[in-house]
């Protein structure tokens, strides 16, 4: 155990070391505060910071010196064990406080002498006062710290004179008590800072009271509506152009010309309700109303000869008649690149228009795979082309009259297992020549060119081939490929027929809808209608 004298020495050392650490902590606190206050002045007050650091007025220097001496004297009183209630101790404390107040006032006077009242620094007066106070406290605490440091060093020297064992124990006792004191001091400082922070009043004032807006700022309905309209239109137009870019089908007459294919004509797309009672003209023997409507559309040249649809086929007939001036065209093969493109409809209506001008015309259904011509004329196909080609029927037996004057039909007959071989036989070639000698025109409905070889086999034997393309369905590459197949077998391609074309895609579409509806009506009499006139009078180009 330590002696009474050693314990008293350790107690005094711990007390002065605690005071010393407290002084160091306070000084560092004021230095940080001073740094913060100076930063509040901003970049434009750099010169003021320099002036505050370089104030060298004689009175101010004297006051700083006296404050340092007073702090040192108070420390010595504590070192001598004089209590704070002692009159000399109280007097010195009051003197130190008076010196600090005087230093603050004198510093203000010096600053005001350098920066007059009307100076722009006036708004920073409160910050300047806090800076001066912090500067004074830092200097006073520095003097106090130095004095305490000397006293602590003196006590450490006395402590070193103790024996080794007592010195070690004394140091441990000192470290224990010092850490306890430091902990209590830091805890007290922390609580003080919390109380100070909670007691601060925010420097907030109302500059302009909030007023509710007359109109809501969100959502902006008009702007959103305009943007939505623009975006919708943009997307719609973009989608249209994108789909148009992806669409590789033949749509217009210009598309056919760009493919460098000869064009004989184009057939308009006419809806059933625009055919002026065409359905009522058909005999309804059997089948549903839909079947009647289908037949009506296909035989429009017979049932409605003055319709724009019929006139388009007459124009096609004219183009074919003058396709070869040196030798008239009698045998014609009609085909298409693929199925469902209107070749059977086109060849039927073309045959009707040729028969209507008094020419004996034979329509041959050479599609031995999917025949349809016999159903258009309500005839049976039990005896037809296939029967003749295999030698089981004579030519007189297979030629049948139709409801159209001067028009005869050779149906397909029984569906054979080898249609290509039959159509490419010598007997088929002889049949073409025999029919050519017996009538004015012979028209052949054949299967699609790309799907099977039937049409390619027959093409070199006829006077001309008409290639039917359907607007919006026939692929451009398929159209070119079909044309090349015909050219490879040296067939005489008269040209292409663009079928099912919208009026806006045709040449002279105004001609059909304004001229023919003007001159014809249901009762056959002329009936005026107020229509526009257009200078297009040609339907086709060759």
Phi, psi and omega per residue, in radians:
X1 nan 2.691 -3.137
X2 -1.458 2.604 3.097
X3 -1.240 2.876 -3.135
X4 -1.041 -0.707 -3.129
X5 -1.155 -0.725 -3.141
X6 -1.168 -0.727 3.117
X7 -1.073 -0.685 3.110
X8 -1.146 -0.673 3.106
X9 -1.120 -0.763 3.130
X10 -1.126 -0.683 -3.138
X11 -1.081 -0.781 3.139
X12 -1.149 -0.696 3.134
X13 -1.093 -0.779 3.134
X14 -1.105 -0.678 -3.130
X15 -1.112 -0.804 -3.118
X16 -1.264 -0.586 3.089
X17 -1.169 -0.653 3.083
X18 -1.116 -0.757 3.093
X19 -1.098 -0.683 3.132
X20 -1.118 -0.813 3.133
X21 -1.127 -0.645 3.097
X22 -1.120 -0.733 3.116
X23 -1.106 -0.720 3.111
X24 -1.102 -0.755 -3.140
X25 -1.115 -0.791 3.130
X26 -1.088 -0.727 -3.140
X27 -1.088 -0.787 3.131
X28 -1.128 -0.615 3.109
X29 -1.105 -0.797 3.139
X30 -1.188 -0.571 3.093
X31 -1.137 -0.744 3.094
X32 -1.131 -0.702 3.118
X33 -1.130 -0.714 3.116
X34 -1.095 -0.711 3.107
X35 -1.096 -0.710 3.121
X36 -1.151 -0.758 -3.133
X37 -1.099 -0.689 3.123
X38 -1.172 -0.607 3.119
X39 -1.171 -0.418 3.119
X40 -1.199 -0.384 -3.122
X41 -1.261 -0.360 3.095
X42 1.498 3.036 -3.095
X43 -1.126 -0.477 -3.072
X44 -1.366 -0.061 -3.116
X45 -1.996 0.494 3.103
X46 -1.069 -0.676 -3.114
X47 -1.135 -0.602 3.125
X48 -1.139 -0.719 3.115
X49 -1.056 -0.696 3.113
X50 -1.112 -0.723 3.139
X51 -1.136 -0.701 3.130
X52 -1.125 -0.568 -3.132
X53 -1.413 -0.401 -3.024
X54 -1.937 0.360 3.106
X55 -1.171 2.118 -3.075
X56 -2.261 0.608 3.091
X57 -1.182 2.379 -3.075
X58 -0.970 -0.752 -3.120
X59 -1.126 -0.692 -3.141
X60 -1.161 -0.724 3.105
X61 -1.089 -0.680 3.140
X62 -1.160 -0.726 3.135
X63 -1.125 -0.717 3.107
X64 -1.066 -0.699 3.136
X65 -1.131 -0.741 3.133
X66 -1.143 -0.652 3.106
X67 -1.115 -0.738 3.112
X68 -1.099 -0.709 3.120
X69 -1.148 -0.679 -3.127
X70 -1.168 -0.715 3.094
X71 -1.080 -0.718 3.138
X72 -1.156 -0.663 3.135
X73 -1.140 -0.732 3.099
X74 -1.101 -0.664 3.111
X75 -1.129 -0.700 3.121
X76 -1.129 -0.648 3.087
X77 -1.035 -0.742 3.128
X78 -1.172 -0.616 3.126
X79 -1.156 -0.562 3.140
X80 -1.432 -0.060 3.125
X81 1.439 0.298 3.136
X82 -1.363 2.238 3.136
X83 -1.267 2.767 -3.100
X84 -1.209 -0.300 3.108
X85 -1.415 -0.121 -3.134
X86 -1.165 2.430 -3.076
X87 -0.966 -0.749 3.134
X88 -1.101 -0.638 3.123
X89 -1.152 -0.783 3.124
X90 -1.105 -0.735 -3.120
X91 -1.069 -0.735 -3.123
X92 -1.199 -0.617 3.079
X93 -1.107 -0.767 3.112
X94 -1.125 -0.683 3.105
X95 -1.102 -0.709 3.125
X96 -1.109 -0.744 3.125
X97 -1.121 -0.698 3.120
X98 -1.131 -0.681 3.121
X99 -1.121 -0.687 3.134
X100 -1.141 -0.743 3.116
X101 -1.108 -0.707 3.127
X102 -1.132 -0.737 3.134
X103 -1.070 -0.725 3.138
X104 -1.104 -0.787 -3.129
X105 -1.131 -0.750 -3.120
X106 -1.171 -0.653 3.106
X107 -1.117 -0.700 3.088
X108 -1.052 -0.754 -3.132
X109 -1.066 -0.729 3.139
X110 -1.123 -0.737 3.140
X111 -1.163 -0.705 3.133
X112 -1.170 -0.488 3.078
X113 -1.208 -0.607 -3.140
X114 -1.432 -0.591 -3.096
X115 -2.168 1.779 -3.077
X116 -1.103 3.034 -3.051
X117 -1.110 -0.640 -3.118
X118 -1.389 0.087 -3.131
X119 -1.179 2.594 3.114
X120 -1.042 -0.194 -3.126
X121 -1.366 -0.057 -3.074
X122 -1.001 -0.713 3.106
X123 -1.059 -0.331 -3.104
X124 -1.709 0.279 -3.044
X125 -1.052 -0.741 -3.119
X126 -1.108 -0.716 3.123
X127 -1.154 -0.672 3.138
X128 -1.090 -0.735 3.128
X129 -1.095 -0.709 3.117
X130 -1.158 -0.621 3.118
X131 -1.143 -0.755 3.138
X132 -1.088 -0.772 3.129
X133 -1.073 -0.754 -3.138
X134 -1.135 -0.671 3.098
X135 -1.070 -0.767 -3.141
X136 -1.097 -0.777 -3.139
X137 -1.121 -0.689 3.136
X138 -1.066 -0.781 -3.126
X139 -1.164 -0.710 3.129
X140 -1.137 -0.749 3.134
X141 -1.171 -0.570 3.098
X142 -1.124 -0.737 3.095
X143 -1.117 -0.742 3.121
X144 -1.102 -0.719 3.140
X145 -1.084 -0.750 -3.134
X146 -1.117 -0.740 -3.132
X147 -1.132 -0.766 3.127
X148 -1.143 -0.597 3.121
X149 -1.085 -0.686 3.120
X150 -1.141 -0.754 -3.125
X151 -1.145 -0.723 3.114
X152 -1.087 -0.728 3.120
X153 -1.093 -0.672 3.128
X154 -1.116 -0.762 3.134
X155 -1.187 -0.564 3.097
X156 -1.167 -0.614 3.097
X157 -1.156 -0.713 3.096
X158 -1.124 -0.652 -3.119
X159 -1.173 -0.557 -3.128
X160 -1.204 -0.264 -3.136
X161 -1.405 -0.125 3.134
X162 -1.278 2.730 3.051
X163 -1.022 2.855 -2.996
X164 -1.067 -0.826 -3.103
X165 -1.169 -0.772 3.124
X166 -1.146 -0.620 3.121
X167 -1.121 -0.742 -3.134
X168 -1.126 -0.766 3.136
X169 -1.174 -0.640 -3.137
X170 -1.161 -0.698 3.121
X171 -1.132 -0.713 3.111
X172 -1.125 -0.758 3.116
X173 -1.089 -0.692 3.126
X174 -1.120 -0.814 -3.115
X175 -1.079 -0.689 3.141
X176 -1.093 -0.903 -3.094
X177 -1.180 -0.617 3.141
X178 -1.145 -0.745 3.129
X179 -1.143 -0.658 3.083
X180 -1.088 -0.773 3.141
X181 -1.143 -0.726 3.131
X182 -1.110 -0.694 3.117
X183 -1.083 -0.825 -3.142
X184 -1.100 -0.660 3.133
X185 -1.151 -0.792 -3.122
X186 -1.146 -0.645 3.099
X187 -1.132 -0.721 3.119
X188 -1.127 -0.730 3.106
X189 -1.098 -0.687 -3.133
X190 -1.122 -0.771 3.126
X191 -1.122 -0.685 3.116
X192 -1.092 -0.716 3.139
X193 -1.160 -0.612 3.100
X194 -1.163 -0.741 3.123
X195 -1.118 -0.739 3.137
X196 -1.102 -0.739 -3.125
X197 -1.155 -0.704 3.141
X198 -1.203 -0.493 -3.111
X199 -1.507 -0.076 -3.138
X200 -1.260 2.430 3.089
X201 -1.707 2.212 -3.126
X202 -1.102 2.447 3.131
X203 -1.553 1.194 -3.096
X204 -2.133 2.354 3.063
X205 -2.421 2.673 -3.119
X206 -1.422 2.017 3.118
X207 -1.452 -0.800 -3.107
X208 -2.560 2.085 -3.104
X209 -1.139 2.544 -3.126
X210 -1.256 2.351 3.131
X211 -2.133 2.228 3.128
X212 -1.094 2.364 -3.118
X213 -1.182 2.685 3.129
X214 -1.206 -0.628 3.119
X215 -2.172 2.548 3.120
X216 -1.134 2.472 -3.138
X217 -1.394 -0.315 3.130
X218 -2.684 2.418 -0.050
X219 -1.412 2.575 3.074
X220 -1.512 1.652 -2.967
X221 -1.120 -0.758 -3.117
X222 -1.116 -0.820 3.137
X223 -1.096 -0.765 3.128
X224 -1.095 -0.655 3.126
X225 -1.162 -0.748 3.125
X226 -1.121 -0.803 3.137
X227 -1.103 -0.726 3.128
X228 -1.110 -0.679 3.109
X229 -1.118 -0.808 -3.134
X230 -1.122 -0.774 -3.141
X231 -1.138 -0.716 3.118
X232 -1.086 -0.769 3.109
X233 -1.122 -0.746 -3.138
X234 -1.084 -0.787 3.131
X235 -1.144 -0.722 3.134
X236 -1.071 -0.818 3.126
X237 -1.122 -0.682 3.124
X238 -1.094 -0.741 3.129
X239 -1.140 -0.693 3.120
X240 -1.074 -0.835 3.140
X241 -1.130 -0.646 3.137
X242 -1.150 -0.778 3.106
X243 -1.142 -0.640 3.104
X244 -1.134 -0.640 3.111
X245 -1.169 -0.661 -3.140
X246 -1.312 -0.411 -3.096
X247 -1.297 2.023 -3.120
X248 -1.842 0.284 -3.100
X249 -1.499 2.819 3.056
X250 -1.447 2.151 -3.101
X251 -2.020 -0.758 -2.992
X252 -2.087 2.960 3.064
X253 -1.083 -0.632 3.128
X254 -1.105 -0.598 3.099
X255 -1.088 -0.724 3.119
X256 -1.126 -0.738 -3.140
X257 -1.145 -0.624 3.106
X258 -1.166 -0.460 3.069
X259 -1.396 -0.020 3.129
X260 1.056 0.685 3.065
X261 -1.826 2.389 3.110
X262 -1.133 2.378 -3.072
X263 -1.971 2.152 3.074
X264 -1.554 -0.592 -3.125
X265 3.023 -3.094 3.123
X266 -2.464 2.493 -3.099
X267 -1.888 2.189 -3.097
X268 -1.260 2.750 3.072
X269 -1.644 1.944 -3.109
X270 -2.023 2.161 -3.128
X271 -1.273 2.630 -3.096
X272 -0.991 -0.663 -3.102
X273 -1.222 -0.191 3.130
X274 -1.746 0.257 -3.080
X275 -1.749 0.285 2.991
X276 0.980 0.984 3.068
X277 1.282 0.486 -3.081
X278 -1.131 -0.631 -3.103
X279 -1.079 -0.636 -3.095
X280 -1.148 -0.338 -3.093
X281 -1.381 -0.230 -3.089
X282 -1.537 2.457 3.041
X283 -1.266 2.218 -3.101
X284 -1.691 1.349 -3.127
X285 -1.317 -0.798 -3.098
X286 -2.784 2.948 -3.135
X287 1.583 2.888 -3.106
X288 -1.404 3.023 3.125
X289 -1.132 -0.550 3.114
X290 -1.123 -0.684 3.114
X291 -1.149 -0.689 3.096
X292 -1.075 -0.755 3.118
X293 -1.101 -0.653 3.114
X294 -1.129 -0.757 3.117
X295 -1.159 -0.631 3.136
X296 -1.073 -0.745 -3.138
X297 -1.134 -0.636 -3.050
X298 -1.371 -0.586 -3.113
X299 -1.796 0.605 -3.058
X300 -1.134 -0.529 -3.138
X301 -1.168 -0.436 3.129
X302 -1.535 -0.733 -3.041
X303 -1.538 -0.405 3.141
X304 -2.401 1.268 -2.994
X305 -1.186 -0.307 -3.107
X306 -1.767 0.178 -3.137
X307 -1.371 2.744 3.080
X308 -1.004 -0.563 3.133
X309 -1.105 -0.772 3.125
X310 -1.160 -0.693 -3.128
X311 -1.109 -0.569 3.104
X312 -1.119 -0.684 3.101
X313 -1.234 -0.569 3.071
X314 -1.150 -0.673 3.083
X315 -1.125 -0.644 3.070
X316 -1.116 -0.763 3.102
X317 -1.011 -0.731 -3.141
X318 -1.117 -0.751 3.130
X319 -1.059 -0.689 3.139
X320 -1.216 -0.679 -3.130
X321 -1.067 -0.609 -3.097
X322 -1.816 0.287 3.136
X323 -1.220 -0.593 3.127
X324 -2.258 1.825 -3.097
X325 -1.301 -0.553 -3.080
X326 -1.333 -0.474 -3.114
X327 -2.556 2.111 -3.093
X328 -1.136 2.619 3.130
X329 -1.567 2.094 3.136
X330 -1.942 -0.777 -3.115
X331 -1.793 2.218 -3.042
X332 -2.283 2.269 3.062
X333 -1.819 2.231 3.127
X334 -1.972 2.176 -3.137
X335 -2.523 -3.128 -3.135
X336 -2.599 2.832 3.127
X337 -1.112 -0.694 -3.103
X338 -2.427 3.079 -3.135
X339 -1.289 2.783 3.055
X340 1.258 0.417 -3.098
X341 -1.882 0.095 2.992
X342 1.610 0.370 -3.118
X343 -1.215 -0.697 -3.135
X344 -1.167 -0.707 3.086
X345 -1.102 -0.762 -3.087
X346 -1.168 -0.779 -3.104
X347 -1.176 -0.586 3.124
X348 -1.159 -0.879 -3.122
X349 -1.160 -0.585 3.086
X350 -1.150 -0.708 3.107
X351 -1.125 -0.669 3.127
X352 -1.121 -0.760 -3.131
X353 -1.123 -0.601 3.103
X354 -1.231 -0.649 3.109
X355 -1.218 -0.563 -3.121
X356 -1.163 -0.362 3.120
X357 -1.621 0.236 3.043
X358 1.597 0.074 -3.128
X359 -1.549 2.374 3.085
X360 -1.236 2.113 -3.025
X361 -2.227 2.354 3.081
X362 -2.027 2.217 3.115
X363 -1.819 2.097 -3.065
X364 -1.920 2.166 3.081
X365 -1.550 1.570 -3.124
X366 -1.613 0.196 3.024
X367 -1.510 1.589 -3.075
X368 -1.460 0.250 -3.131
X369 -1.991 -0.839 3.124
X370 -2.355 1.274 -3.078
X371 -1.303 2.529 3.140
X372 -2.393 -0.263 -3.000
X373 -1.110 -0.612 -3.127
X374 -1.100 -0.572 -3.136
X375 -1.276 -0.457 3.127
X376 -1.177 -0.543 -3.111
X377 -1.879 0.202 3.076
X378 1.012 0.798 3.125
X379 -2.079 2.828 3.097
X380 -1.585 2.703 -3.108
X381 -1.984 0.409 -3.083
X382 -1.172 -0.574 3.091
X383 -2.160 2.116 -3.093
X384 -2.818 -2.544 -3.011
X385 -1.083 -0.802 -3.105
X386 -1.105 -0.618 3.106
X387 -1.126 -0.717 3.139
X388 -1.179 -0.726 -3.073
X389 -1.167 -0.468 3.106
X390 -1.621 0.015 3.061
X391 1.491 0.345 -3.127
X392 -1.816 0.148 3.098
X393 -2.736 2.647 3.088
X394 -1.618 2.893 -3.077
X395 -1.125 -0.583 3.133
X396 -1.155 -0.480 -3.106
X397 -1.346 -0.486 -3.035
X398 -1.608 -0.339 3.127
X399 -1.464 2.131 -3.089
X400 -2.178 2.470 3.074
X401 -1.317 2.752 3.116
X402 -2.085 -3.135 3.121
X403 -1.277 -0.155 3.119
X404 -1.697 2.237 3.130
X405 -1.035 2.445 3.080
X406 1.201 0.145 3.137
X407 -2.033 2.255 -3.118
X408 -2.176 2.692 -3.077
X409 -2.224 2.374 2.933
X410 -1.959 1.884 -3.121
X411 -1.282 3.075 -3.052
X412 -1.327 -0.458 -3.082
X413 1.433 -2.785 -3.135
X414 -1.254 2.392 -3.112
X415 -1.209 2.093 -3.092
X416 -1.548 2.821 3.099
X417 -1.393 -0.285 -3.081
X418 -2.274 1.183 -3.052
X419 -1.124 -0.635 -3.099
X420 -1.114 -0.708 -3.129
X421 -1.180 -0.660 3.117
X422 -1.161 -0.779 -3.118
X423 -1.223 -0.390 3.121
X424 -1.688 0.156 -3.090
X425 -1.398 2.863 3.106
X426 -1.165 -0.557 3.136
X427 -1.131 -0.601 3.090
X428 -1.176 -0.724 3.112
X429 -1.094 -0.690 3.105
X430 -1.170 -0.640 3.126
X431 -1.096 -0.734 -3.133
X432 -1.065 -0.759 -3.133
X433 -1.175 -0.692 -3.128
X434 -1.157 -0.761 3.111
X435 -1.120 -0.659 3.132
X436 -1.074 -0.608 -3.130
X437 -1.358 -0.444 -3.031
X438 -1.614 -0.328 -3.074
X439 -2.446 3.091 -3.105
X440 -1.440 -0.756 -3.096
X441 -2.381 2.467 3.061
X442 -2.231 2.135 -3.126
X443 -2.047 2.301 -3.084
X444 -1.955 2.220 2.992
X445 -1.664 2.063 -3.026
X446 -2.075 2.860 3.101
X447 -1.181 2.933 3.109
X448 -1.036 2.572 -3.049
X449 -1.222 -0.789 -3.030
X450 -1.361 -0.562 -3.073
X451 -1.196 -0.815 -3.100
X452 -2.381 3.023 -3.066
X453 -1.723 0.084 -3.043
X454 -1.021 -0.840 -3.092
X455 -1.186 -0.613 3.137
X456 -1.157 -0.608 3.136
X457 -1.168 -0.695 -3.081
X458 -1.453 -0.406 -2.993
X459 -0.964 -0.753 -3.110
X460 -1.171 -0.288 -3.045
X461 -1.569 -0.227 -3.109
X462 -1.749 2.893 -3.121
X463 -1.271 -0.471 -3.121
X464 -2.870 2.727 -3.134
X465 -2.149 2.349 3.055
X466 -1.943 2.174 -3.120
X467 -1.753 2.049 -3.095
X468 -1.614 2.237 3.073
X469 -2.076 2.442 3.130
X470 -1.818 2.208 -3.113
X471 -1.106 2.252 3.115
X472 1.444 -0.010 -3.131
X473 -2.223 -0.813 -3.089
X474 -1.169 2.200 3.103
X475 -1.284 2.475 -3.101
X476 -1.093 -0.744 3.133
X477 -1.117 -0.651 3.119
X478 -1.144 -0.680 3.126
X479 -1.100 -0.776 3.132
X480 -1.142 -0.705 -3.136
X481 -1.117 -0.743 3.120
X482 -1.098 -0.721 3.129
X483 -1.115 -0.672 3.120
X484 -1.180 -0.632 3.104
X485 -1.071 -0.703 3.124
X486 -1.207 -0.691 3.132
X487 -1.184 -0.568 -3.122
X488 -1.127 -0.521 3.126
X489 -1.689 0.222 3.087
X490 1.073 0.623 3.068
X491 -1.360 2.618 3.117
X492 -1.533 1.676 -3.117
X493 -1.465 1.964 3.138
X494 -1.232 -0.609 -3.140
X495 2.706 -3.018 -3.127
X496 -1.935 2.676 3.076
X497 -2.107 2.055 3.121
X498 -1.541 2.004 -3.011
X499 -1.804 2.674 3.025
X500 1.058 0.780 -3.076
X501 -1.583 2.389 3.033
X502 -1.175 2.553 -3.093
X503 -0.976 -0.582 -3.122
X504 -1.234 -0.273 -3.137
X505 -1.646 -0.023 -3.024
X506 -1.790 2.729 2.942
X507 -1.352 2.368 3.036
X508 1.144 0.545 -3.137
X509 -1.113 -0.556 3.091
X510 -1.097 -0.550 -3.105
X511 -1.049 -0.777 -3.096
X512 -1.222 -0.768 -3.024
X513 -1.419 -0.338 -3.116
X514 -1.829 -0.637 -3.094
X515 -1.348 -0.867 -3.020
X516 -1.335 -0.553 3.058
X517 -1.288 -0.304 3.093
X518 -1.362 -0.699 -2.994
X519 -1.613 -0.234 -3.072
X520 -2.305 2.626 3.072
X521 -2.534 -3.070 -3.060
X522 -1.123 -0.651 -3.082
X523 -1.561 0.078 3.087
X524 1.494 -0.070 -3.132
X525 -1.601 2.741 3.117
X526 -1.233 2.324 -3.104
X527 -2.373 2.055 -3.095
X528 -1.318 2.470 3.003
X529 -2.383 2.474 -3.108
X530 -1.361 1.837 -3.130
X531 -2.297 2.797 3.065
X532 -1.312 2.784 3.018
X533 -1.919 2.566 3.137
X534 -2.378 2.568 -3.033
X535 -1.413 -0.038 3.075
X536 -1.382 2.121 3.087
X537 -2.162 -0.084 3.115
X538 -1.769 2.295 3.141
X539 -1.589 -0.567 -2.984
X540 -2.248 2.768 2.983
X541 -2.187 2.652 -3.137
X542 -2.147 nan nan
